[in-house]
Amino acid sequence: MKRLGVMFDRDLPPERLVPFAEALDETSVDDLWVVEDLGWTGGVSAAATALAVTSRLRVGIGITPAPLRNPMLLAMELGNLARVHPGRLAAGIGHGVQGWMRQVGAAVPSPLALLEETITSVSALLRGETVTLDGRAVHLDGVSLVHPPAEPPPVLAGVKGPRSLALSGRVAQGTIVPEGLGPADLPEIISQIGAGPEHELVVFTFLRVGADASGDIPPIVEGQAGFLGVAPEQVAMASGTPEAAAEHVKELWAAGAGTVTVRPIGDDPLGQVAALLSAL
């Protein structure tokens, strides 16, 4: 089944999350994704807020940085949400932006080892297992959840490099790839993940429809181009007319995305989502 998600952008004031989530819950959108970027808002608290005011949407956390989250504490938080809202949580975990991790004294010698050990231990804890791990980065001694969820949430890796994509294919239930990648990029990404059809591929993509869709390149897109190491005009987007944006979403689905999550750019995110839904 192909899913459509919408991101609550990190630059929106947090107090807008409740009406935003409530409005999306009345549409045919499948997912609402919240963000955890350094200095903006906490992903777990945002997910809890969105889950509490909706009844249908799956809420995804995209993504918690492993260096900032002790695996036991993260499993406790995720398990609590999954227990209260069964079947409605997707948990993304990533390396964290290394510059940000250094800013807060959380940089680690091996981000790959930390991510793998975090995902494997959090997943096991959510399954109700007792975990002992003396790894390169994670150290747990006989810990378990008192109230594990009956339906453990999927744990996805938010990554982009070849080694990290392969890691995701080995240990995660899905992979989240960042905004800017287009349909032509997905076959190689899927190959690098190397997992079966049960592994969910979540693709974030910018959404820019309406009067300003053909204007100057927004700073957020220029910043993402730098993150991806491409020219700004090479950042793939669902943009232009609603029909053109819908075609981009369909192309991502056809190329292998299980979930396409749009990140609206502009002052009227819900209006843009409504236009996209009408075209789809």
Secondary structure, 3 states (H helix, E strand, C coil): CCEEEEECCCCCCHHHHHHHHHHHHCCCCCEEEECCCCCCCCHHHHHHHHHHCCCCCEEEEEEEEHHHCCHHHHHHHHHHHHHHCCCCEEEEEECCCHHHHHHCCCCCCCHHHHHHHHHHHHHHHHCCCCEEEECCCCEEEEECCCCCCCCCCCEEEECCCHHHHHHHHHHCCEEEECCCCCHHHHHHHHHHHCCCCCCEEEEEEEEEECCCCCCCCCHHHHHHHHHHCCCHHHCCEEEECHHHHHHHHHHHHHCCCCEEEEEECCCCHHHHHHHHHHHC
